[in-house]
Each structure stands twice: as C-alpha cells, then as structure tokens.
C-alpha cells in the first residue's frame, strides 16, 4: 500500500524478533497493505503444506476455503482501516496438498506514522482437520439438527422415514466424532462446517472434488 518492497519487509522481520519468528512453533505470517504474504515462518509453511517460495507474494485470501472470502473480507477491511485493533475468527484454510483445515486466526495491523496500514501479522492456532465431506442429504439433516428440528420434523421436511433419519444421524455422529445427537451441532461449528454469524445455520460449500456419497 505504501510501496514498501518485499526486501524491506524481509529486513524488518530480520530485526530483534527474527530469531523468535523463525523458531516459533506457532504459525505466523506478515501480510502487506495489499493483502499479500510478505513473510512466513517455518511453522506456517508446515501448517499450510507450502514452501516459503509458494507463499511469498500471494494474496492471503487465496488460502481460504470456498465460501470464506466474502464472509471475512469486510472484517479484514475494518482491521486495515483501524476500525478493529485485533480480529480473531475461525476459518477454513486449504493446504498445499488440498486438505482443508480449520484454524483460529488472530490478526493485528501495524500502522505508519501517517495512520495508513503498514502490515498485518496473523497467527494461527487451535488447528484441526475439517470433518470428512458430507453428502447433500447428510448436510441437510445436520443443518436441520443445528436449527433445532426434531427427528419427526426432519423426516417430514426431507420426505424421509424416521428410520432413515436415525440412520443419517448415526452416520453423522461417527463422521464428526459427536457422542450424542445434541453434540452434533457443536461439533459442526467447531469444525468450521457452518458459515459463522448466519441463522438459520448454513453449511459452507465443500471444496471442489470433495463431495461424499450419502
């Protein structure tokens, strides 16, 4: 945004915090005012299954899973313009090997003396694998469970028998690692399957090529 070169960003990171930056076990990336990744540490490379060369200069939003960009962009703009001091959220990210992970991102922006955004530093933690892809019918059952529907209501809404609903709930509990029906919605939110801040619950669209049979 201010014309600072990649070399200048590298020089900044090689200051007193460079040793910590390189050796930290927490994934860290520095992003410029245009949203491009300027520097990232080895832990970030490992988390995203990408090399420093593959990450350098790309738009940070390119790491987001489908459906995340439109949700996150307004908050990142507020952060860049100083309307938010720190932004924390859970997002789904696509690794270099195609796997989708869910992580909490904590980001803060440093500003120049004239108030313009200089760079953002983003830290990843609480990373976990996203649940296996769901079939369209399983997704609808899960969405209705999260919305508070009973088994009978789900059966009527989806034109299923009660036995079919029970079958899908058993499959969903196994896939998401939920111990009970009531835990299904919580597990789905933790795993990043639902779009945050939306009611009634809406599932993120699956990444290309990850559709699952029912």
C-alpha positions in Angstrom: 0.0 0.0 0.0 2.9 2.3 0.7 5.2 0.9 -2.0 7.4 -0.9 0.6 9.3 -3.7 -1.2 9.5 -7.3 -0.3 13.1 -6.8 0.6 12.2 -4.1 3.1 9.6 -6.3 4.7 12.3 -9.0 5.0 14.6 -6.6 6.6 12.0 -5.7 9.2 11.5 -9.3 10.1 15.2 -9.8 10.5 15.3 -7.4 13.4 15.3 -8.3 17.1 12.3 -10.6 16.6 13.8 -12.6 13.7 15.1 -15.5 15.9 11.7 -15.8 17.7 9.9 -15.6 14.3 11.9 -18.3 12.7 11.9 -20.7 15.7 8.4 -20.1 17.0 6.2 -23.2 16.9 3.2 -21.1 16.2 2.4 -20.4 12.5 3.0 -16.7 11.8 2.7 -14.7 8.6 3.2 -11.0 7.8 0.8 -9.5 5.2 1.3 -6.2 3.5 -1.4 -3.5 2.9 -2.5 -5.1 -0.3 -3.1 -8.4 1.4 -0.1 -10.2 0.1 2.0 -12.5 2.2 5.5 -11.0 2.6 7.0 -13.3 5.2 6.0 -16.5 6.9 7.8 -18.7 9.4 8.6 -22.5 9.1 5.7 -23.4 11.4 3.4 -21.6 8.9 4.9 -23.4 6.0 4.3 -26.8 7.8 0.7 -25.9 8.7 -0.1 -24.9 5.2 2.0 -27.6 3.5 3.6 -25.0 1.2 7.1 -23.7 0.9 8.2 -20.1 1.6 8.5 -19.6 -2.2 5.0 -20.8 -2.8 3.6 -18.5 -0.2 5.7 -15.4 -0.9 3.7 -12.7 -2.6 0.4 -14.5 -2.9 -2.8 -12.9 -1.6 -3.6 -14.3 1.8 -7.2 -14.8 0.8 -6.1 -17.4 -1.7 -5.5 -19.7 1.3 -9.2 -19.5 2.3 -11.6 -22.3 1.5 -14.6 -21.6 -0.8 -17.2 -19.5 0.9 -14.8 -17.9 3.4 -13.6 -14.9 1.4 -16.9 -13.0 1.2 -17.5 -13.6 4.9 -14.1 -12.5 6.1 -13.3 -9.6 3.7 -15.4 -6.9 5.5 -13.7 -7.6 8.8 -10.2 -7.5 7.2 -11.0 -4.2 5.7 -12.2 -2.8 9.1 -8.9 -4.1 10.5 -6.8 -2.5 7.8 -8.5 0.9 8.3 -8.0 0.8 12.1 -11.7 0.2 12.9 -10.6 -3.0 14.7 -7.5 -3.3 16.8 -7.4 -7.1 16.7 -9.5 -9.6 14.7 -9.9 -13.2 15.8 -12.0 -15.7 14.0 -12.2 -19.3 12.9 -11.7 -20.0 9.3 -11.2 -22.9 6.9 -7.9 -23.0 5.0 -6.8 -25.0 2.1 -3.3 -26.6 2.4 -0.9 -27.1 -0.5 -1.8 -30.8 -0.5 -5.5 -30.0 -0.9 -6.5 -30.9 2.6 -8.9 -28.4 4.4 -8.1 -27.4 8.0 -10.0 -25.3 10.5 -7.9 -22.8 12.5 -8.3 -19.7 14.7 -6.7 -16.7 13.1 -5.6 -13.8 15.3 -4.6 -10.7 13.3 -3.5 -7.2 14.2 -2.4 -4.3 12.0 0.6 -2.0 12.5 0.1 1.5 11.0 2.6 4.0 9.8 3.0 7.4 11.4 0.5 8.9 8.9 -2.1 6.4 10.0 -2.1 4.3 6.9 -1.9 0.5 7.3 1.6 -0.9 7.0 1.4 -4.6 7.6 -0.7 -7.2 9.4 0.7 -10.0 11.5 -1.5 -13.1 11.5 -1.1 -16.0 13.9 -2.7 -19.5 13.6 -3.7 -21.7 16.5 -6.3 -24.3 17.5 -5.8 -26.0 14.2 -7.8 -29.2 13.4 -8.8 -31.2 10.4 -12.1 -30.4 8.9 -14.7 -33.2 9.2 -15.0 -35.5 6.2 -17.1 -34.2 3.4 -20.8 -34.7 3.8 -23.3 -35.8 1.2 -26.0 -33.3 0.3 -28.7 -35.2 2.3 -26.4 -35.6 5.3 -25.7 -31.9 5.2 -29.4 -31.1 5.2 -30.0 -33.4 8.2 -27.1 -31.7 10.0 -28.4 -28.3 9.2 -31.9 -29.0 10.5 -30.5 -30.6 13.7 -28.5 -27.4 14.3 -31.6 -25.4 13.7 -33.4 -27.3 16.5 -35.6 -29.6 14.4 -36.8 -32.9 15.9 -36.3 -36.2 14.2 -40.0 -36.2 13.2 -39.7 -32.6 11.8 -36.6 -33.6 9.8 -38.4 -36.7 8.4 -41.3 -34.6 7.2 -39.1 -31.8 5.8 -36.9 -34.1 3.8 -39.6 -36.8 3.0 -37.7 -39.5 4.9 -38.8 -42.2 7.2 -37.9 -41.9 10.9 -35.6 -44.9 10.4 -33.8 -43.1 7.6 -33.3 -40.0 9.8 -31.9 -42.2 12.6 -29.5 -43.8 10.1 -28.2 -40.5 8.9 -27.8 -39.3 12.5 -25.7 -42.4 13.3 -23.5 -41.8 10.3 -23.1 -38.1 11.1 -22.1 -38.8 14.7 -19.5 -41.2 13.5 -18.1 -38.8 10.9 -18.0 -35.8 13.2 -16.9 -37.6 16.4 -20.0 -36.5 18.3 -21.0 -38.6 21.3 -24.7 -37.7 21.1 -27.3 -36.0 18.8 -27.2 -32.9 20.9 -23.4 -32.7 20.4 -23.7 -32.8 16.6 -24.3 -29.0 16.1 -21.5 -28.1 18.4 -19.0 -30.4 16.7 -20.1 -29.0 13.3 -19.5 -25.4 14.4 -16.1 -26.2 16.0 -15.0 -28.0 12.8 -16.0 -24.9 10.7 -18.7 -26.6 8.7 -21.2 -23.8 9.2 -20.9 -20.2 8.0 -20.4 -18.0 11.1 -22.9 -15.4 12.1 -25.7 -16.9 9.9 -29.1 -18.0 11.1 -30.7 -20.4 10.3 -27.5 -22.4 10.1 -25.9 -22.7 6.6 -23.2 -25.1 5.6 -20.1 -23.9 3.8 -19.9 -25.1 0.2 -17.5 -28.0 0.0 -14.1 -27.5 -1.8 -14.1 -28.8 -5.3 -13.8 -32.5 -5.6 -14.7 -33.3 -2.0 -18.2 -34.5 -2.4 -19.1 -37.6 -0.5 -21.7 -40.3 -1.0 -24.7 -40.4 1.3 
